[in-house]
Amino acid sequence: MVRVRFAPSPTGELHLGSARTALYNYLFAKKNDGKFIMRLEDTDQERLVEGSLKRMLGGLAWLGLTWDEGPDIGGPYVPYIQSE
């Protein structure tokens, strides 16, 4: 089974390059009957922007992207937030 991930760092707003990468990964997973995984790389605590995670996930949802596993829905391969 194909498993792809999108692993942004919540250090600011979702930008076009990240949205494009997420879209490519999402489409590749769906085309190949795979899983699209959301994993957050929040290891750069000094640059972490409060609220950016929620806005980033909201922006991806607004684009119509849904994930099969992730920090908000769980899954068998925790943690989905790197610092946990």
Backbone as CSV, one residue per row, in Angstrom:
resi,resn,N_x,N_y,N_z,CA_x,CA_y,CA_z,C_x,C_y,C_z
1,MET,0.837,-1.175,0.000,0.000,0.000,0.000,0.886,1.243,0.000
2,VAL,0.489,2.224,-0.768,1.178,3.510,-0.823,0.788,4.335,0.398
3,ARG,1.797,4.890,1.077,1.583,5.799,2.209,2.442,7.027,1.956
4,VAL,1.812,8.168,1.836,2.547,9.421,1.658,2.193,10.347,2.809
5,ARG,3.108,11.273,3.093,2.855,12.179,4.199,3.103,13.613,3.781
6,PHE,2.471,14.484,4.507,2.755,15.908,4.422,3.147,16.305,5.831
7,ALA,4.336,16.864,5.989,4.866,17.123,7.328,5.366,18.560,7.444
8,PRO,4.450,19.511,7.516,4.877,20.907,7.629,5.352,21.239,9.040
9,SER,6.084,22.321,9.132,6.488,22.865,10.419,5.572,24.054,10.709
10,PRO,4.880,24.067,11.834,3.922,25.147,12.127,4.628,26.426,12.586
11,THR,5.404,27.004,11.664,6.157,28.213,11.984,5.596,29.433,11.268
12,GLY,4.405,29.324,10.734,3.775,30.442,10.035,2.563,29.961,9.265
13,GLU,2.143,30.784,8.340,0.956,30.477,7.547,1.266,29.434,6.471
14,LEU,0.230,28.739,6.033,0.343,27.818,4.902,0.647,28.643,3.658
15,HIS,1.711,28.315,2.951,2.037,29.061,1.743,1.837,28.180,0.516
16,LEU,1.905,28.791,-0.629,1.588,28.119,-1.888,2.437,26.873,-2.117
17,GLY,3.721,26.939,-1.823,4.588,25.775,-2.022,4.176,24.595,-1.162
18,SER,3.821,24.864,0.077,3.369,23.783,0.965,2.028,23.231,0.508
19,ALA,1.130,24.110,0.098,-0.177,23.664,-0.385,-0.015,22.782,-1.623
20,ARG,0.898,23.167,-2.511,1.156,22.373,-3.719,1.693,20.991,-3.360
21,THR,2.648,20.936,-2.446,3.212,19.658,-2.025,2.142,18.768,-1.407
22,ALA,1.313,19.341,-0.552,0.224,18.577,0.064,-0.732,18.051,-1.007
23,LEU,-1.067,18.893,-1.982,-1.979,18.481,-3.052,-1.385,17.340,-3.872
24,TYR,-0.124,17.446,-4.257,0.516,16.371,-5.023,0.503,15.057,-4.245
25,ASN,0.869,15.123,-2.975,0.887,13.909,-2.157,-0.511,13.322,-2.004
26,TYR,-1.484,14.173,-1.772,-2.877,13.741,-1.627,-3.352,13.040,-2.906
27,LEU,-3.125,13.678,-4.046,-3.579,13.100,-5.318,-2.862,11.789,-5.637
28,PHE,-1.569,11.718,-5.350,-0.819,10.483,-5.584,-1.379,9.349,-4.731
29,ALA,-1.647,9.638,-3.458,-2.204,8.610,-2.568,-3.562,8.139,-3.073
30,LYS,-4.430,9.078,-3.426,-5.780,8.700,-3.855,-5.760,7.937,-5.172
31,LYS,-4.893,8.343,-6.098,-4.803,7.652,-7.390,-4.338,6.206,-7.215
32,ASN,-3.523,5.959,-6.197,-2.949,4.635,-5.976,-3.591,3.887,-4.813
33,ASP,-4.813,4.273,-4.452,-5.544,3.635,-3.345,-4.703,3.578,-2.071
34,GLY,-3.981,4.671,-1.817,-3.105,4.731,-0.658,-3.650,5.602,0.454
35,LYS,-2.770,5.927,1.376,-3.113,6.739,2.541,-2.334,8.048,2.490
36,PHE,-3.017,9.128,2.842,-2.408,10.452,2.953,-2.308,10.771,4.437
37,ILE,-1.093,10.938,4.917,-0.826,11.095,6.340,-0.422,12.536,6.645
38,MET,-1.020,13.099,7.678,-0.633,14.425,8.162,0.247,14.232,9.388
39,ARG,1.458,14.750,9.317,2.392,14.658,10.449,3.027,16.029,10.618
40,LEU,3.082,16.524,11.827,3.605,17.860,12.068,4.994,17.809,12.682
41,GLU,5.897,18.491,12.037,7.286,18.559,12.489,7.465,19.841,13.302
42,ASP,7.121,19.781,14.559,7.180,20.972,15.416,8.425,20.987,16.301
43,THR,9.534,20.534,15.762,10.756,20.447,16.555,11.467,21.791,16.695
44,ASP,11.168,22.744,15.836,11.777,24.076,15.914,10.913,24.952,16.823
45,GLN,10.997,24.697,18.116,10.129,25.372,19.087,10.369,26.877,19.152
46,GLU,11.560,27.331,18.817,11.851,28.765,18.857,11.070,29.537,17.805
47,ARG,10.796,28.912,16.661,10.089,29.588,15.570,8.605,29.243,15.516
48,LEU,8.144,28.415,16.425,6.741,28.007,16.458,5.839,29.233,16.593
49,VAL,4.813,29.316,15.756,3.872,30.431,15.789,2.554,29.928,16.356
50,GLU,2.132,30.511,17.452,0.885,30.114,18.111,-0.294,30.222,17.142
51,GLY,-1.068,29.162,17.036,-2.256,29.148,16.185,-2.005,28.765,14.742
52,SER,-0.735,28.665,14.337,-0.468,28.368,12.927,-0.879,26.954,12.555
53,LEU,-0.787,26.023,13.479,-1.209,24.648,13.208,-2.688,24.601,12.851
54,LYS,-3.506,25.233,13.649,-4.950,25.235,13.399,-5.270,25.909,12.066
55,ARG,-4.613,27.028,11.777,-4.860,27.731,10.511,-4.367,26.912,9.318
56,MET,-3.237,26.222,9.484,-2.695,25.398,8.407,-3.642,24.237,8.079
57,LEU,-4.105,23.545,9.109,-5.047,22.442,8.891,-6.344,22.954,8.284
58,GLY,-6.792,24.126,8.732,-7.996,24.730,8.165,-7.826,25.085,6.701
59,GLY,-6.659,25.597,6.338,-6.385,25.936,4.940,-6.382,24.710,4.044
60,LEU,-5.801,23.633,4.525,-5.798,22.390,3.745,-7.205,21.824,3.610
61,ALA,-7.992,21.915,4.670,-9.384,21.458,4.603,-10.173,22.321,3.622
62,TRP,-9.905,23.636,3.617,-10.576,24.539,2.684,-10.272,24.147,1.239
63,LEU,-9.065,23.642,1.003,-8.688,23.176,-0.334,-9.335,21.840,-0.690
64,GLY,-10.003,21.224,0.283,-10.665,19.949,0.037,-9.800,18.740,0.339
65,LEU,-8.643,18.961,0.966,-7.757,17.852,1.289,-8.155,17.255,2.631
66,THR,-8.264,15.955,2.655,-8.541,15.236,3.895,-7.445,14.202,4.072
67,TRP,-7.123,13.895,5.292,-6.061,12.935,5.556,-6.635,11.720,6.247
68,ASP,-5.966,10.607,6.044,-6.422,9.336,6.600,-5.926,9.119,8.026
69,GLU,-4.820,9.742,8.364,-4.246,9.683,9.710,-3.650,11.049,9.998
70,GLY,-3.673,11.428,11.259,-3.082,12.714,11.601,-3.333,13.107,13.037
71,PRO,-2.840,14.278,13.429,-2.931,14.694,14.826,-4.354,14.908,15.317
72,ASP,-5.252,15.242,14.429,-6.633,15.510,14.837,-7.534,14.282,14.762
73,ILE,-7.090,13.230,14.055,-7.937,12.034,13.942,-7.246,10.754,14.399
74,GLY,-5.935,10.828,14.660,-5.218,9.653,15.149,-4.880,8.665,14.053
75,GLY,-4.538,7.477,14.477,-4.144,6.412,13.574,-3.203,5.462,14.292
76,PRO,-2.778,4.409,13.607,-1.972,3.378,14.265,-0.493,3.727,14.447
77,TYR,-0.019,4.808,13.853,1.415,5.113,13.893,1.702,6.428,14.609
78,VAL,1.270,6.540,15.850,1.503,7.763,16.618,2.974,7.874,16.998
79,PRO,3.479,9.052,17.243,2.768,10.324,17.302,2.702,10.986,15.924
80,TYR,1.712,11.803,15.723,1.567,12.568,14.487,2.036,14.004,14.672
81,ILE,2.400,14.335,15.898,3.074,15.599,16.195,4.439,15.208,16.749
82,GLN,5.486,15.600,16.056,6.834,15.119,16.342,7.250,15.296,17.795
83,SER,6.860,16.382,18.436,7.322,16.643,19.804,6.632,15.783,20.855
84,GLU,5.639,15.019,20.466,4.914,14.186,21.446,5.602,12.848,21.658
